[in-house]
Amino acid sequence: MTTTPAKAKEESLLPPKVMTALTMVASGTSFDDAAECVGMSGRALRKWRKHRDANEFIESARQTYKANH
């Protein structure tokens, strides 16, 4: 069985609460405030920023935010 790029991407998704917090960060909220809103520490959220999908997710969220505001 071969793994398609889409399947590999699905396996590396960020958890929903991390995506929510990173979306908030992309719109200008501080890491600490965004983390608190989803029930995690700022330190934990900063660690998630090192995840291989985090930078791409944040950039995409920033572009979406800019397009809508």
Summary of the structure (lengths in Angstrom):
residues: 69
radius of gyration: 13.1
end to end distance: 44.1
largest distance: 44.1
contacts: 176
relative contact order: 0.17
helix: 70%
strand: 0%
